Amino acid sequence: MNPLKRLARQTAVYGLSSIVGRLLNYFLVPLYTRIFLPQEYGIVTELYAYASFLMILLTFGMETTFFRFSVSHEDKEGVYGTSLLPVVGLNLLFMAIGISASSFIAEKLHYHGHSEYLVYFVLIVGLDAISAIPFARLRQQHRAPRFALLKLANIGINIALNLFFLLLCPYLLRHGYGAFLSFYDPAGGVGYVFLSNLIASAVTLLLLCGDLFGVRLRFDRELFRGMVRYALPLLLAGMAGMVNETLDRILLRYLLVVPAGVANAADYVMAQIGIYGANYKVSILMTLFIQTFRYAAEPFFFSHAKESDARDLYRQVMTWFILFGLVIFLGVMLYIDVVRGFIGAKYYSGMGIVPILLLANLFLGVIFNLSIWYKLNNKTQYGAYITIFGAIVTIVANVVLIPLMGYAGAAWATFICYFCTMIVSYVWGQKHYPVDYELAKIGGYFAFALGLYFLSTAWPFHARSFVLAANSMLFILFLAVAVGKEKRALLRLKAGESVSRMP
């Protein structure tokens, strides 16, 4: 089978469980944005941004370290115990401190009278961090069906409980069945989002008990020292990467400028965070495309590294990856009047950041494609340098732009970070592992796609049916031009010819 065909098939296979899980979770966003005010949804956005950093700190690189040491050490159970026990101990301490300080932290975050949000939150993070090592062990043992089943069960329980607390209970209460709902507090609000997640995490950990305690757990101090030395760089790189992905949602609280005359500054800030978080979710299609591609791309790149036409192959993959990403960009933006129905009308004021975030995430996918140069050359330290560089750009751009532009500044900071990181990775890559990427063609596709998008914003008519019809013609035009330009390569691919012979 032609390697490009294999890559497409593997992308679909490896990404299936991830797509299903993410899609199911994303289905909650329309519910949240129709039930909660922006300032309420801002709490969800903010706390889950903190969760991303805490998960990295509380697992401190032990997942990857477990994989590495399981290969090099014969005592598999010793490696498992030495990975798991410190994570369990650290998270028990974290949960105890977090629950004790929940009232204090809730007041500092202006969640007045809702310390239960923090209690639920620290329990979710702690239980999920403890579950991380048993899940890693399932992957190491190639028990993919059990891994996927438990992950999907977690998501299914979470969604079912959200629907129960946020839709069914209020419905029953309105129709006179309150006597059966003594456990339900109508004022619980977003607390039920966290409670649903907590129950799902607890059930998942319970189902993992066999993997937690089904073996004799041993802790080896000497082995642990070696594991920590290996894990610390991973921890630093992980934190830097998370800065690029989620720090903006945290910085918004501290950098947003509240306009004069706003009666409640805290509610205004949380509403802005909520609007930003909801519109960030609209870029779901680009995010899913990149996620599924990553599942298959890395093993694909490595498996073809020694072939004579490897660099030609990587060149073609890059072109088609960007082309497909631009199709997604246009598919979202040309039908934005339909796509925006994904979130509630109270959040439409933030739709202007959607094209910025779509392109930013496309650049992130390009960065992953470019990363093959340091992975193939065993120069992974460059990956850490690039990530740290991106983190610095992210922090500086957010600090400068958020006070000037509000949450739009956070979106542009994401765009600038990934664009600059992409350029740095390309320049270094061409020095160490040059690939003759089709820059002129790629640039032409970008210019054409952006031109069609800007044209779609300048129609002299505003009737929705006319706009959709005109935008559909633009979308078809882009597809026709792309297929026409790539027709020869597609025909050679279908015929099974070597990619090096493609034009």
C-alpha positions as CSV (number, residue, x, y, z in Angstrom):
1,M,0.0,0.0,0.0
2,N,1.2,3.5,-0.8
3,P,2.6,5.1,2.4
4,L,0.3,8.2,2.0
5,K,-2.7,5.9,1.8
6,R,-1.5,4.1,4.9
7,L,-1.1,7.4,6.8
8,A,-4.6,8.4,6.0
9,R,-6.0,5.0,7.2
10,Q,-3.9,5.1,10.4
11,T,-5.0,8.6,11.1
12,A,-8.6,7.4,11.0
13,V,-8.0,4.2,13.1
14,Y,-5.7,5.7,15.8
15,G,-7.8,8.8,16.2
16,L,-11.2,7.2,16.4
17,S,-11.4,6.8,20.2
18,S,-9.9,10.3,20.7
19,I,-12.5,11.8,18.3
20,V,-15.4,10.0,19.9
21,G,-14.3,11.1,23.4
22,R,-13.6,14.7,22.4
23,L,-16.9,15.0,20.4
24,L,-18.9,13.6,23.3
25,N,-17.3,16.2,25.7
26,Y,-17.8,19.0,23.2
27,F,-21.5,18.2,23.1
28,L,-21.7,19.6,26.6
29,V,-20.6,23.1,25.4
30,P,-24.0,23.9,23.7
31,L,-25.7,22.9,26.9
32,Y,-23.5,25.0,29.2
33,T,-23.6,28.1,27.0
34,R,-27.4,28.0,26.9
35,I,-27.9,27.3,30.6
36,F,-25.2,29.4,32.2
37,L,-24.4,33.1,31.9
38,P,-21.0,34.0,30.5
39,Q,-19.7,34.8,34.0
40,E,-20.8,31.4,35.2
41,Y,-19.2,29.5,32.3
42,G,-16.1,31.6,32.9
43,I,-15.6,29.7,36.2
44,V,-15.6,26.4,34.3
45,T,-13.2,27.8,31.7
46,E,-10.8,29.1,34.4
47,L,-10.7,26.1,36.7
48,Y,-10.2,23.7,33.9
49,A,-7.3,25.8,32.7
50,Y,-5.7,25.5,36.1
51,A,-6.4,21.7,35.9
52,S,-4.2,21.4,32.8
53,F,-1.2,22.8,34.7
54,L,-1.9,20.8,37.9
55,M,-2.1,17.5,36.1
56,I,1.4,18.0,34.7
57,L,2.7,19.0,38.1
58,L,1.0,16.2,40.0
59,T,2.1,13.4,37.6
60,F,5.5,15.1,37.2
61,G,6.4,13.3,34.0
62,M,5.9,9.8,35.5
63,E,3.7,8.5,32.6
64,T,6.4,8.9,30.0
65,T,9.1,7.9,32.6
66,F,7.1,4.7,33.3
67,F,7.2,3.8,29.6
68,R,10.9,4.4,29.3
69,F,11.9,2.5,32.4
70,S,9.5,-0.4,31.7
71,V,11.6,-1.1,28.5
72,S,15.0,-0.9,30.2
73,H,14.3,-2.7,33.4
74,E,13.4,-6.3,33.9
75,D,11.5,-5.7,37.1
76,K,8.3,-4.4,35.5
77,E,6.3,-4.5,38.8
78,G,9.0,-2.6,40.6
79,V,9.0,0.2,37.9
80,Y,5.2,0.3,38.2
81,G,5.2,0.6,42.0
82,T,8.0,3.2,41.9
83,S,6.0,5.2,39.4
84,L,2.6,4.9,41.1
85,L,3.3,5.2,44.8
86,P,4.9,8.7,44.7
87,V,2.1,10.0,42.5
88,V,-0.5,8.6,44.9
89,G,1.2,10.1,47.9
90,L,1.6,13.5,46.3
91,N,-2.0,13.7,45.2
92,L,-3.4,12.6,48.6
93,L,-1.4,15.5,50.1
94,F,-2.6,17.8,47.4
95,M,-6.3,16.9,48.0
96,A,-5.9,17.3,51.7
97,I,-4.4,20.7,51.4
98,G,-6.8,21.8,48.7
99,I,-9.9,20.8,50.6
100,S,-8.6,22.5,53.8
101,A,-7.9,25.7,51.9
102,S,-11.0,25.6,49.7
103,S,-12.8,28.5,51.4
104,F,-9.7,30.7,51.3
105,I,-9.0,30.0,47.6
106,A,-12.7,30.5,46.7
107,E,-12.7,33.9,48.2
108,K,-9.4,34.9,46.4
109,L,-10.9,33.8,43.1
110,H,-14.2,35.7,43.9
111,Y,-16.3,32.5,44.0
112,H,-18.0,33.9,47.0
113,G,-20.0,31.3,49.0
114,H,-19.0,28.5,46.6
115,S,-16.1,26.7,48.2
116,E,-17.6,23.5,47.1
117,Y,-16.4,24.3,43.6
118,L,-12.8,24.1,44.9
119,V,-13.5,20.9,46.8
120,Y,-14.9,19.2,43.8
121,F,-12.1,20.6,41.6
122,V,-9.2,19.4,43.8
123,L,-10.7,15.9,44.1
124,I,-11.2,15.7,40.3
125,V,-7.6,16.7,39.6
126,G,-6.2,14.4,42.4
127,L,-8.2,11.3,41.3
128,D,-7.4,11.8,37.6
129,A,-3.7,12.2,38.4
130,I,-3.7,9.0,40.4
131,S,-5.5,7.2,37.5
132,A,-2.8,8.4,35.0
133,I,-0.3,5.7,35.9
134,P,-2.7,2.7,35.7
135,F,-3.9,4.1,32.4
136,A,-0.3,4.3,31.2
137,R,0.2,0.7,32.3
138,L,-2.7,-0.4,30.2
139,R,-1.1,1.2,27.2
140,Q,2.2,-0.4,28.0
141,Q,0.5,-3.8,28.2
142,H,-1.2,-3.1,24.8
143,R,-4.6,-3.4,26.4
144,A,-6.2,-0.9,24.1
145,P,-9.8,-2.1,24.4
146,R,-9.9,-1.8,28.2
147,F,-8.1,1.6,28.0
148,A,-10.6,2.9,25.5
149,L,-13.6,1.4,27.3
150,L,-12.7,3.0,30.6
151,K,-12.0,6.4,29.0
152,L,-15.3,6.3,27.2
153,A,-17.1,5.1,30.3
154,N,-15.7,8.1,32.2
155,I,-17.0,10.5,29.5
156,G,-20.4,8.7,29.3
157,I,-20.9,8.9,33.0
158,N,-19.9,12.6,33.0
159,I,-22.3,13.5,30.2
160,A,-25.2,11.4,31.7
161,L,-24.8,13.2,35.1
162,N,-24.6,16.6,33.4
163,L,-27.9,15.9,31.6
164,F,-29.4,14.6,34.9
165,F,-28.4,17.6,37.0
166,L,-28.8,20.4,34.5
167,L,-31.8,19.2,32.5
168,L,-33.8,16.4,34.1
169,C,-33.7,17.7,37.7
170,P,-34.9,21.2,36.8
171,Y,-37.6,19.7,34.6
172,L,-38.9,17.4,37.4
173,L,-38.8,20.3,39.8
174,R,-40.9,22.5,37.5
175,H,-43.5,19.7,37.1
176,G,-44.1,19.1,40.8
177,Y,-41.7,16.2,41.5
178,G,-39.6,18.1,44.0
179,A,-40.3,15.5,46.8
180,F,-38.0,13.1,44.9
181,L,-35.2,15.6,44.6
182,S,-34.2,16.3,48.2
183,F,-30.5,15.9,47.2
184,Y,-30.8,18.6,44.5
185,D,-30.1,22.3,45.0
186,P,-31.6,24.5,42.3
187,A,-28.9,27.1,43.1
188,G,-26.1,24.6,42.5
189,G,-25.3,26.1,39.1
190,V,-21.9,25.2,37.7
191,G,-21.2,23.2,40.8
192,Y,-23.0,20.3,39.1
193,V,-20.6,20.5,36.2
194,F,-17.8,19.7,38.7
195,L,-19.8,17.2,40.7
196,S,-20.6,15.2,37.5
197,N,-16.9,15.2,36.6
198,L,-15.9,14.1,40.1
199,I,-18.3,11.2,40.2
200,A,-17.1,10.1,36.8
201,S,-13.5,10.3,37.9
202,A,-14.2,8.4,41.1
203,V,-16.0,5.6,39.3
204,T,-13.1,5.4,36.8
205,L,-10.6,5.1,39.6
206,L,-12.7,2.4,41.2
207,L,-12.8,0.4,37.9
208,L,-9.0,0.7,37.8
209,C,-8.6,-0.7,41.3
210,G,-7.5,-4.1,39.9
211,D,-4.7,-2.3,38.0
212,L,-3.9,-0.2,41.0
213,F,-3.7,-3.0,43.6
214,G,-3.7,-6.2,41.5
215,V,0.1,-6.4,41.7
216,R,2.5,-6.2,44.6
217,L,3.6,-2.6,44.7
218,R,7.2,-2.0,45.5
219,F,9.1,1.2,45.9
220,D,12.8,1.3,44.9
221,R,14.5,4.5,46.1
222,E,17.5,4.2,43.8
223,L,15.3,3.5,40.8
224,F,13.1,6.5,41.8
225,R,16.2,8.8,41.8
226,G,16.9,7.8,38.2
227,M,13.3,8.2,37.2
228,V,13.1,11.7,38.7
229,R,16.2,12.7,36.8
230,Y,14.6,11.5,33.6
231,A,11.2,13.0,34.4
232,L,12.2,16.6,35.4
233,P,13.0,17.8,31.9
234,L,9.7,16.3,30.8
235,L,8.0,18.2,33.5
236,L,9.6,21.5,32.4
237,A,8.8,20.9,28.8
238,G,5.2,19.9,29.7
239,M,4.7,23.0,31.7
240,A,6.1,25.2,28.9
241,G,3.8,23.5,26.4
242,M,0.8,24.0,28.6
243,V,1.7,27.7,28.9
244,N,1.2,27.9,25.1
245,E,-2.1,26.1,25.2
246,T,-4.0,27.4,28.3
247,L,-2.2,30.2,30.1
248,D,-4.2,32.8,28.3
249,R,-7.4,31.7,30.1
250,I,-5.7,32.2,33.4
251,L,-4.0,35.6,32.5
252,L,-7.3,37.1,31.4
253,R,-8.4,37.4,35.0
254,Y,-5.4,39.5,35.9
255,L,-4.8,41.5,32.7
256,L,-8.2,42.4,31.5
257,V,-9.0,46.1,31.8
258,V,-12.4,46.7,33.2
259,P,-14.2,49.6,31.4
260,A,-15.2,52.6,33.5
261,G,-18.8,52.4,34.7
262,V,-19.0,48.6,35.0
263,A,-20.9,47.9,38.2
264,N,-19.4,44.5,39.0
265,A,-15.8,44.1,37.9
266,A,-15.5,40.5,39.0
267,D,-18.6,39.4,37.0
268,Y,-17.4,41.4,33.9
269,V,-14.0,39.6,34.0
270,M,-15.5,36.2,34.4
271,A,-18.0,36.9,31.6
272,Q,-15.1,37.8,29.3
273,I,-13.3,34.6,30.2
274,G,-16.5,32.6,29.6
275,I,-17.0,34.2,26.1
276,Y,-13.4,33.5,25.2
277,G,-13.6,29.9,26.4
278,A,-16.8,29.2,24.5
279,N,-15.6,30.6,21.2
280,Y,-12.3,28.8,21.6
281,K,-14.4,25.6,21.5
282,V,-15.8,26.6,18.1
283,S,-12.4,25.6,16.6
284,I,-13.2,22.0,17.4
285,L,-12.8,20.7,13.9
286,M,-9.3,22.0,13.5
287,T,-8.4,20.7,16.9
288,L,-9.8,17.2,16.2
289,F,-8.0,17.1,12.8
290,I,-4.7,17.8,14.4
291,Q,-5.2,15.4,17.3
292,T,-6.1,12.5,15.0
293,F,-3.3,13.3,12.6
294,R,-0.8,13.2,15.5
295,Y,-1.9,9.7,16.6
296,A,-0.7,8.2,13.3
297,A,1.9,10.7,12.0
298,E,4.8,10.1,14.4
299,P,5.0,6.3,13.9
300,F,4.5,6.9,10.2
301,F,7.3,9.4,10.0
302,F,9.7,7.1,11.9
303,S,8.8,4.0,9.9
304,H,9.7,5.7,6.6
305,A,12.7,7.6,7.8
306,K,15.2,5.2,6.1
307,E,13.5,5.1,2.7
308,S,15.1,6.8,-0.2
309,D,12.1,9.1,-0.9
310,A,11.4,9.9,2.8
311,R,12.0,13.7,2.4
312,D,9.8,13.8,-0.7
313,L,7.2,12.0,1.3
314,Y,7.4,14.5,4.2
315,R,7.1,17.3,1.7
316,Q,3.9,15.9,0.2
317,V,2.4,15.2,3.6
318,M,3.0,18.8,4.6
319,T,1.3,20.2,1.5
320,W,-1.8,18.0,1.9
321,F,-2.0,18.6,5.6
322,I,-2.1,22.4,5.2
323,L,-4.5,22.1,2.3
324,F,-6.9,20.0,4.4
325,G,-6.5,22.4,7.3
326,L,-7.4,25.3,5.0
327,V,-10.5,23.3,3.9
328,I,-11.5,23.1,7.5
329,F,-10.8,26.8,8.0
330,L,-13.1,27.8,5.1
331,G,-15.7,25.2,6.1
332,V,-16.1,26.9,9.4
333,M,-15.7,30.5,8.4
334,L,-17.9,30.4,5.3
335,Y,-20.7,28.7,7.2
336,I,-20.1,30.6,10.5
337,D,-23.8,31.6,10.7
338,V,-24.6,27.9,11.0
339,V,-21.5,26.9,13.1
340,R,-22.1,29.6,15.7
341,G,-25.3,27.7,16.7
342,F,-22.9,25.4,18.5
343,I,-22.8,28.0,21.4
344,G,-25.5,30.1,23.0
345,A,-26.4,33.5,21.6
346,K,-25.1,35.2,24.8
347,Y,-21.6,34.2,23.5
348,Y,-21.8,35.5,19.9
349,S,-19.9,38.7,20.7
350,G,-16.7,36.7,20.7
351,M,-17.1,35.1,17.2
352,G,-14.4,37.5,15.9
353,I,-11.6,35.4,17.5
354,V,-12.7,32.2,15.7
355,P,-10.7,32.7,12.5
356,I,-7.6,33.8,14.5
357,L,-7.8,30.6,16.6
358,L,-8.4,28.3,13.6
359,L,-5.3,29.6,11.9
360,A,-3.3,29.4,15.1
361,N,-4.2,25.8,15.6
362,L,-3.4,25.1,11.9
363,F,0.1,26.5,12.7
364,L,0.3,24.1,15.6
365,G,-0.3,21.2,13.3
366,V,2.4,22.5,11.0
367,I,4.8,22.6,14.0
368,F,4.1,19.0,14.7
369,N,4.9,18.1,11.0
370,L,8.1,20.1,11.2
371,S,9.2,18.4,14.5
372,I,10.3,15.4,12.6
373,W,13.7,17.0,12.0
374,Y,14.8,16.9,15.6
375,K,13.1,13.6,16.4
376,L,14.8,11.7,13.5
377,N,18.2,13.3,14.4
378,N,17.9,12.4,18.2
379,K,18.1,16.2,19.0
380,T,15.0,16.3,21.1
381,Q,16.5,19.0,23.3
382,Y,15.7,21.4,20.4
383,G,12.0,20.4,20.9
384,A,12.3,21.7,24.5
385,Y,14.1,24.9,23.3
386,I,11.3,25.6,20.8
387,T,8.6,24.9,23.3
388,I,10.2,27.2,25.9
389,F,10.7,29.9,23.2
390,G,6.9,29.6,22.5
391,A,6.1,29.9,26.2
392,I,8.1,33.2,26.4
393,V,6.4,34.6,23.3
394,T,3.0,33.5,24.8
395,I,3.6,35.3,28.1
396,V,5.0,38.5,26.5
397,A,2.2,38.7,23.9
398,N,-0.6,38.1,26.4
399,V,0.9,40.7,28.8
400,V,1.1,43.3,26.0
401,L,-2.1,42.5,24.1
402,I,-4.8,41.6,26.7
403,P,-4.8,45.0,28.3
404,L,-5.1,46.6,24.9
405,M,-7.5,44.3,23.2
406,G,-9.2,42.2,25.9
407,Y,-9.8,38.5,25.1
408,A,-9.0,39.2,21.4
409,G,-5.5,40.0,22.6
410,A,-5.3,36.5,24.0
411,A,-6.4,35.0,20.7
412,W,-3.8,37.0,18.8
413,A,-1.2,36.0,21.4
414,T,-1.9,32.3,20.6
415,F,-1.6,33.1,16.9
416,I,1.7,34.9,17.3
417,C,3.1,32.2,19.5
418,Y,2.4,29.4,17.1
419,F,3.4,31.4,14.1
420,C,6.8,32.4,15.6
421,T,7.4,28.8,16.8
422,M,6.6,27.5,13.4
423,I,9.1,29.8,11.8
424,V,11.9,29.0,14.3
425,S,11.2,25.2,13.9
426,Y,11.3,25.5,10.1
427,V,14.6,27.5,10.0
428,W,16.4,25.1,12.4
429,G,15.0,22.1,10.6
430,Q,16.3,23.2,7.2
431,K,19.8,23.4,8.8
432,H,19.7,19.9,10.3
433,Y,17.3,18.0,8.1
434,P,16.4,20.0,5.0
435,V,13.1,19.1,3.3
436,D,12.2,20.9,0.1
437,Y,8.7,21.9,1.2
438,E,6.4,23.4,-1.5
439,L,6.5,26.8,0.0
440,A,5.3,28.7,-3.1
441,K,2.3,26.3,-3.5
442,I,1.5,26.4,0.2
443,G,1.7,30.2,0.2
444,G,-0.6,30.3,-2.8
445,Y,-3.2,28.1,-1.1
446,F,-3.0,30.3,2.1
447,A,-3.5,33.5,0.1
448,F,-6.3,32.0,-1.9
449,A,-8.1,30.7,1.2
450,L,-7.7,34.0,3.0
451,G,-8.8,36.0,-0.1
452,L,-12.0,33.9,-0.3
453,Y,-12.7,34.4,3.4
454,F,-12.3,38.2,3.3
455,L,-14.5,38.2,0.1
456,S,-17.2,36.4,2.1
457,T,-17.2,39.1,4.7
458,A,-17.8,41.9,2.1
459,W,-21.1,40.7,0.4
460,P,-23.4,43.7,-0.3
461,F,-26.4,41.5,0.7
462,H,-27.2,40.2,4.2
463,A,-30.0,37.7,3.7
464,R,-28.8,34.5,5.3
465,S,-29.9,32.3,2.4
466,F,-28.0,34.5,-0.2
467,V,-24.9,34.6,2.0
468,L,-24.9,30.8,2.4
469,A,-25.4,30.3,-1.3
470,A,-22.6,32.7,-2.2
471,N,-20.2,31.3,0.4
472,S,-21.0,27.7,-0.9
473,M,-19.8,28.8,-4.3
474,L,-16.6,30.1,-2.8
475,F,-16.1,26.8,-0.9
476,I,-16.7,24.8,-4.1
477,L,-14.3,27.1,-6.0
478,F,-11.5,26.4,-3.4
479,L,-12.1,22.7,-3.6
480,A,-12.1,22.7,-7.4
481,V,-8.8,24.6,-7.6
482,A,-7.2,22.4,-4.9
483,V,-8.2,19.2,-6.7
484,G,-7.1,20.6,-10.0
485,K,-3.7,21.5,-8.7
486,E,-3.3,18.2,-6.9
487,K,-4.9,16.0,-9.6
488,R,-1.7,14.6,-11.0
489,A,-0.3,13.7,-7.6
490,L,-3.6,12.2,-6.6
491,L,-3.7,10.0,-9.7
492,R,-0.1,8.9,-9.1
493,L,-1.1,8.1,-5.5
494,K,-4.0,6.0,-6.7
495,A,-1.8,4.2,-9.1
496,G,0.6,3.4,-6.2
497,E,3.6,5.2,-7.7
498,S,6.5,6.4,-5.6
499,V,5.9,9.8,-4.0
500,S,9.3,10.9,-5.3
501,R,7.9,10.8,-8.8
502,M,5.0,13.1,-7.9
503,P,5.3,16.7,-9.3
